[in-house]
Every structure is written in C-alpha cells, then in structure tokens.
Amino acid sequence: MNYTSTRNDTLSVSSSFAIANGISAEGGLFIPTEIPKVNSDFIASLVPLSYIERARKVLSLYLTDFGKTEIDADTEGAYATGFTNEKVAPLVNIHDNVNVLELWHGPTCAFKDMALQLLPYLLTGSAKRISEGRETVILVATSGDTGKAALEGFRDVEGTRILVFYPSDGVSAVQKLQMTTQAGKNVGVCAIKGNFDDAQTGVKTIFTDDEVKKQLHDNNMTFSSANSINWGRLVPQIVYYFSAYADMIASGQIVNGEKINFTVPTGNFGNILAAFYAMEMGLPVNKLICASNANNVLTEFIETGRYNRLRTFHTTVSPSMDILVSSNLERLLYHLSENGSAEINELFTALKENGEYTVPEKMLSKIQAVFAGGCCDDTDTKATIGETFKEYNYLSDPHTAVAINVYNSYREKTGDTTPTVIVSTASPYKFSPAVLEGLGEALSADEFDMMERLEKISGVKAPSQLAGLKGTAPRFTEICEKTDMRGVVYGMLGL
C-alpha cells in the first residue's frame, strides 16, 4: 500500500513516511493510492472478535510496511488499558433501530482517544524507519478535544515533543482545564487570540515554512502532526465503523450485507471521512449523514456544491465543531475528482484567494449520492439534549445532540428508516453547563458543582478523569496573537 499527496499525485510514499511527516511538503494531505476492498466473509470474521482484534485486521490492510508483530503490539498498547468500557467503543440501542456508538470511554473522554491512543505507537515506529534518529515535534491545532487527547497520548513518549494551540475563547471550561493542567516533560500548550481556523492555518503555515523546517533540521528535529491531517490519525477511525457494523450483526439488528446509515457530527470532516473509507472498502452503507452546528459550511456544501468560508463564525455549545475550513474534505474531493491533484490545487487556490470554490456538477452528484447534510443551532441542540433524555433516558453531549437532531430531521424529511448508527463523540460531563440547560436546569458559577448536579439528575457518574480536575491549577497560561505562533514554537523548543 502506497500513499500520494492530494496536491502532488506524482508522489508515492510508504505509510511510515506519510505518518512520520504528517503533511506533504507542498501542503497536500497523504491518501492511499488505492482503497483496499473487503467482502462479506471479512465482515463476518469480525463479529466474534474483540475491538483490538478487529483493529488489527482493518489496519493491516493499510499499514503494509508495519509487521504483524508491530501492529499486534501497537493495538494492544493503545486499547488494552485506559478505556473504561471493555468493548472500547460500545454500541447502545436507544430506540427501535437507532443506535449510538459511544467513542468517549478513553482517557480524555472524547472520540479523539480512539486514534490518539494509537498514533504515538504508529508515529514512533514510523520515525524509526524514516527519520534518521531526529526528535519528532508534533504540532497541533485543536478546537477542544484533539489537544488533550494528543497531549495525553504523547506525554513523555521518548523522542517526541508536542505543542498544542487552542482558541482562547473557543473551548469549554473543562476542555481548557484538561489541556492547561497537562503533565509531562515534553508537552507545551498555548492559547491564541482567534478561532480554530486561525490556529489550524497557523499550524499549516509553520509546517510548510522552509525557514522553520531548516531551523528544526539544524537542531536534529522534524515536524509531524497529531491533527486529522495526519493519515495516522485518520486510519484508526476507520476501524470503529466496521466494529459498529459487526456489533449490529451480533445483536441481531441486521444481517450481514444489509445497509445501514451513519450520522456523524463533524467539523474538520475527518470523522465522517473515515466512514467514507469504510464504505469504499465494502462496508454496506446506505447514507452518510453529516451533522453540523450553526457553522453550517458543510451543510451548504453538500446541498449546493459551493464551499464558502466567508461567513459569520459562531461560537457554540458544541465547540469541537466550530470550524469553517474543513481540512479533510480535501481528501474526499481528491477521491471523487476527474483530474487528481491538478483539480485539487485549482479548488484550494480559489479557497485561499477568494474564500470559496464550487465543485463541478459531476462531482456534486457523486457527493450527494453518498452524503446528506443538516445543521442545527444551539437552541435546538439544547432542546434535543432534553428531549432525548426525557424520551429515551439517554444523556448526550452537545455534539452528539447535534447529530441526533440532524438525524431526526433527515428521517422525517426523507422517510428513510434504514437502521442507523449515531456517532457520539464526547462525554456529556465535558459540557455540563450546556447539558444542564438542555435539561431545563439553572446554571451555577462552579463547573464541578454542575457536574455533581448532573450526576444526581441523570444517575450517571461523572468520569473520574474529569471530576478529578477539581482544584487543579493550570500549568500553561500563555496567550499569543495568531501572528506570533512561530515565535511561540521557537520558544517552546528553545530555538
């Protein structure tokens, strides 16, 4: 299995090269040159297996320069401990043929753990093969959950340093506390005055800055990424779509070969793109339903083919989706393009220079054959939290509530009753104020008092790794202008 770049498809590199580098030199994203295919027998073989065993079978199709022993050890290290549910990614039936895939039972209580508990193993193994002993500097932009999951995953991992930038007013109080109290001798955290798109743009700019790359090279360092622009972040996410389908077979809700829907709350498009890869591999999928909050750039794109980032940015109660430039969409467009990297360069030059692009009708038809889009604002998000708890006794975080709301609207509009999996991306206790509001409860000034009240109302105990933050003092307090990110990187690295 080889990989190429969305912006230079003359390249052909190994998975180790793609993972170790994170992003291609010209700014493109690494993608597989071909998507491996599986049949119904492969899917049937997953049903009796554990999550770790399922991960090994799926990952081995993509990581062909990793040996079996290495993949076995990596998946064991990632998933055997640190997850509070023995199934790792349990499927919960909430009513009829509608299920919730809970991806937040890992150490940071967010779906990013599903990839970021594995990525340190993949990256350090890759670096040993191609980085000539250089220290790997992992640069991360986060809208909330990636930052903490990456910090925790790479904490004190030998041969690495990790630097995280987050929008100072664009994450929840618990998300901020999780990051700013992070332990580890190789970690650094800085807030920026701006939003996630500013942080992401700054990180990408630093990645492709020749002067910065020379500085790192001269100091025996090299860049990589823990954002979903890194293929090593994305490929582990493909696994849980296969796992959910296998669990639906095991529960008797479907028979092997029957199509299902996935509804995915997404901002950077990585989570739902992993579902697309699973579908292209042969997983029986009817529709991928893309759920957005008030930052509805993806909804408009799926409906019209026009991607326009020049719009009002909304700070919402589902902050991990507060994104206007969805990086992973570039990968999808490449796979659906007629002219490969030439077409991608044209589209993304237009996005950079004009703030928008429109895809050809033929490409839009391909997108709409697979994807449906929908969005809801904070009022509807909170209402959905309350309604879902009242009707089904299921407590959801705001991001999951966005997905539930969009799915309900999709089902009512289309009449599509295909068995459906709604992807749940975070513990509700990461967003206690919004969840309490959704339940019709008054708020208080103390985040941990609100957690305790939510426990009493729901009967569900708060995860210890969140409740345990009470009384901890922030270790990282720096805030910088978005134009000063390069200087912060130099300072953190002592350059």
N, C-alpha and C positions, 0 to 999 in steps of 0.2 A: 504494500500500500504506500503510494507516494502522495505528496501534497504539493499544491501550487498556490499562487497568490491571486486574489481577486483582481489585482491591478497589474499583474505581470505573469500571465499564464505560460510564459516560456520557462518559468522555474519548475524544477522538480526536486523536492527535498524529502527527507525522511520525517516520520512523526517526531523523532527526537529533536531534529533541527527546528521543526515548527513549534514544538512546545518550549524548547530552551530559549528561542528568540522571541516568542510571543506575538510579534508583528513583523511583517516583511519590511525590508529596507526602504521600499518606496511608499510604505504606508498601507499596503493592502493586507487583507486577512488571509491566513492559510486555510485551505479547504482540501478535502480529499479529491484526487483526480478522478476517482470513481467511487460510487457508494456501494458497499457490499450488499449482496442480496441474500435473504434467508427465505425458507419455505415453512409450511405449516408444521413439518416434523421438528424443525429447530424450535419453533414456538412451543410445541407440545413438550419438548425436552426441558423447557424452563419451569414448567408448572410445579413439579415436586421439589425444586431446588430452593436453597436459601438465597437471600439477596446477594451475598458475596459470590455464590456460585453463578448466579445469573450475570453479575457484573463481569466475571472472568470470561464467560462465553461471548458476551457482546463486545467487550473491549478488545479481545484478541483479534477480532475482525479488522480493527482499525490500527492497533499498535503492533504492527507486524515486525518491528525491529526490537520489540521487548520480548524476551524469552518467557516461556510458560512459568518457570520458577519465579521470575521477577514479577509478573502480573499476579501470580498467586500471593506472593508476599506483600505486594502493594495493596491489593484489595483487602487482605486480612488486616494489615496495619490501619487502613482507612476506616473500616466498618465494623471490626470485631469488638471494639470498645468505643466509648464516647457517645453512643446512641442509646437513648433511654427506652426505646421500643425494640424488642427482639427482632421484629420484622424490618427494622431500619426505616422503611418507607411504607407504613401500613395504609391499607385501603379501607375506608369507613363508609358503609352504606348509610345514607341519611334518609332516603325515601325512594320507594319504587325502584327504578333502575338508575338512580343518580347516586354517584359515589364521590367521596372526597379523598384525594391522595395526599396524605399528610407528610410533608417533606421537611418538617421542622423539629424532629426529635434528636438532632445532633447537638454538639456542644455550645453553639451560639443561638440555637432556637430559630434558625432560618434555613430556607432551602439551599442557600449557598454552601452549607456544610456538605451537601451531597457530592459536590465537586471539590470543594476546597479542603476536605479531609484527605482526598486522594491526590490532588495536584502536587503537594510537596514531594511525594514519592515519585510521581511522573517527571517532575521538573529536575529533581536532583539526579535521577537516573539518566535523564536526557543530557544534562550538563556534563556528567562524567564521560559521556560518549563524544560530545562535540565541543565543549567549552574550554578545553585545554587547561583545566585547573583554575579558571578565573572565578572570582566570587560573583554570584548572581544577585543583582539588585532588582528587586521586584517592586515595580511602581504601580500603584493602584489608585483609581478614582472610584469613589463609592457614593451611591445615593442612600446608603444606610446599612444594608446587610452584608454586602460583599466585603466591606472594610473589616469588620470584626471577624468574619469567617476566615478571611485571608490572614489577618494578624494571628489568630489562634492556630491556624493550620501551619504557618511558617515560624511560629515562635520558637526561637533557639534551634532552628534547623541549621545544621552545620553547612557553611559555605554559602549562606544566603543572608541578605538584609531585605527588609520590607518597609516601604514608605507609603503611607496612606493619606490621601487628600479627600476631605469631605466638605460639602457646603455647610457653612456655619449655622445657617437657619433652615436647613433643608432636611434634617433628620429628626427622629423622635428623641425625647429626653433619654430614654433607655438606650437607644442605639448610640447616642453620643457618649453616654457614660460607659457603655461596653468598650468603645474604642479608646477613649481617653484614659481609662484605667488599665489598659492592656499591659501585662507583664511581659518580660523578655528582653534580653540584652541586644537583640538585633532588630528591634522594631522602632518605628517612628510614625507619628501622627500629626497632621496639621489641618486646621480648618481654613477654608478660603472664603473670601467675600465674593460670593457668586452662587450659582446653582450647579447642579451636577453636570450639565452640559459644558459649563466653563471648566470644571475640574477635568472632565474627560478630554476636552480639546487641549487643555494644557498638558496632560499626560502624553497624548499622542504627539504633540509638538515636540516635547522633550525627547520622546523615543526616536524621532526622525531627525533630530538636530545633530549635524555632523560634529560640531564643536563639543557638545556634551558627550557624544559617543567616543570622541578622541580622549577626552578627559578620563572617562571610565577605563578605556583601553590602556592608557598610560599608567593607571593605578591598579591594573590587573582585575578589572571589574567588567561586567557585561549586563545589559538590561534584559529583563523579561517582565511578563505581566501576569497578574492573577485575575484580571478582568476577563469577561467572557470573549474579548477579542482573542484571547489565547485559546487555541484548539484544545489544550489540556484541561481547560475549564469547561469546555462545551461537551466533549466526548463523554464524560461520566454522566451527563444529564440524559443522554440517550437511553441509558440503562433503565431508569425508573419508569419510562413509558412501556418498555417491554415487561417490566416487573408488574406494573399495574394490570396490564392485559392478562398476564399469567394468573394473577390473583383473581381476576374476574372469571376466568375459566374454572379455577379451583373452587370458587364459591358457587358455581352453577348458574351464574347470571348470564353467561354467554357460552356458546360452543366455539371451539377453535375455528377460525375463519370468518366469524361474524364481525361485522364492522362496528366500531364504537366512535364516539366523539370525545375530544379533549377540549376543555375550556381552560385557558391559561391566562392569568394576569401577567402582563408583561410591559416593560418599559424599554429595555435595551434590545428586545426581541430574541435574546439568547434562549430563554426557557422554552418558548414555543418553536424556535428553530430546531431544537433538539427533537421535538415531537415530529417535525417535518422529516428530519433524517430517519427517524424510526419508521415513519410511513413509507419513505422511499426505499428503505431496506426490505419492506414487505409486511410490516405490521398493518393489520386490517383497520384502516381509519376511514371514517366517512367524512368528518369535518373537523378542522382545527379552528376553534373559536377564540379569537384574540380579544382579550378584555382590557380596556384602558380606563383610566380615571379622566378627570377634566382635561388633562393634557392629551387630547384625543387625536394626535397627529397620525397614529397608526390606523385608527378607525376611518379617518378621511381617506387615507392612502388606499386601504383595501376596497373602499367603496368607489373611489374615483380614479385611482392610479396616480394621483398628484401628491407628492410629498413636499410639504411646506413647513419649514421650521420657523418661519417668521410669523409668530403668533404669540399671544399673551401666555406667559409662563405662570402656571398655577402651583402654589404651594399647598399640598393637600394632606389629608389624614392618611393617605397611602403613599408615603414619600419615596419608597423604593421605585415607584413608577413615575416620578416627577422628572420626566426625560423628554426632550424634544428632538434629539438626534439619536436614533436607534441604530447603534453600530452594526449589530448582527444582521440587520436587513440586507446589508451589502452581500453577505454570503448567499442569502436566498436569491437575490436578483442575479447573481452570477450563475447559479444553477439553472435559472429559468431563461437566461439570456440567449440570444442568437449569435452574438459576436464576442462573447467572453470578456476578457479584460478591457478590450477597446471600448465596449459599450459601458462597462462599469466606470471607467475613467471619465467618460463623457458625462454620465449622470452625476457623478460625485464632484466633478469640476463645476457643474451647474449649481449643485447644492452649496458648494463653498462660495462661489462668486455671486449667485443670485438668490440663495436661500431656499431654492426649491428645484425640483425636477418632476417630470411626468414620464412614466414608462410607456412604451408602445402598447397599443391595444392587444396585440397577441400575448404579450407578457401579462397584462392585466387579466386577460381571460384565464390564463394558467393559474394566477394567484387566486382569483375568485372561485375557481373550481375546487380549490383546497381549503381556503380560508374564509371565514366570516368574521366581521368586526363589530364591536359595540363598545359603548362607554357609559359611565355614569359619574355624577358629581358627588361631592361629599354628603349632601343631604340624603341622596338615595343610598349611598354606601352605608351610612349610619342606620337608616331605616331597614336596610337588608340585614344588618347585624341583629337588630331587634326581632325582625320577623322570623329569621332563621332559628334563633334561639327559642322563640315562643312556639313555633310550629314543630320543630324537629329536635329541640333540646340540644342543638349543636352550636357551640360558641366559635365564631370565626373572627380572624383579624381583619382589618380594613381591606387589605389586598385580596384576600380570599372572598370577602364580601363583594368586591367589585366583580370578581369572576362569577359569583352566584347570581348577582343582579343581571349581568350581561347574558348569562346562560338562560335565565328565566325569560328575559325579553326575546332572545333568539328562539326559544322553544315556542313561545306564544305567537311570534310573528310567522314562523315557518311551519309549525305543526310537526316538527321533527322530534320524534320520541325515541330516537336511537339511544341505546344505553350510553351513558356519559360519565366521564371522569372529570371532576373539577379539581384543578391543581391548587393545593393550599400551601402557601409559601412562608408563613411565619406564625409563631405562637401569638395568640391574642394578647398575652401579657407584655409583649414588646410595645403595645399601643393601647395601654389600659384606658387613657382618657377618652379616645375615640370609641372604644368598645363600650365603656360605661355610658357615654352619651347615646349610643345606639340602643342601649337597654333602658333608656329613659331615666338614668341616674344622674344626680348632681356631681360635679367635679370638686376636687379639693386641690390645694397647692402642692401636696406631697405625693410624689409619684408612687411611693411604696405603700402609702395609705390606700391609694386607689387600687393597687394590686391586691391588697388584703380584702378590700370590699368586693372586688371582682371574684375572689375565691369564695366568699360567703354566698354570693348570688348564684354563681354557676355550679358550685360543688366541685370544681376542678382546681387542683392545687397548682400554684404558680411554679414554673421550673426553678429549681434551686439556683441555677447559674444566673437567673435574673433577680430573684428575690435576694440573693446573696450580695448584690451590688450595693445594697443599703449601707450607707455610712462610709463607702469607699471614696477616697479623694482622687481627683483627676491627676494623672501623671503628665499628660500633654495638654498644654493650654495655648499653644501658638495659633495665631490667626494671621493670614497673609493676604495681600491683594492677589488676584488671579494672574497678574502680570509678573509676580515675583516668585512663581513656583520653581523656576530653575534655580534661583538662589537658595531656596529652601532645600532643594535636593542636594546642592553642593554642601550646604551647612550640615545637613544630616549625615552626609557621607564623609565630612571632614576634608573636602577638596578645596 
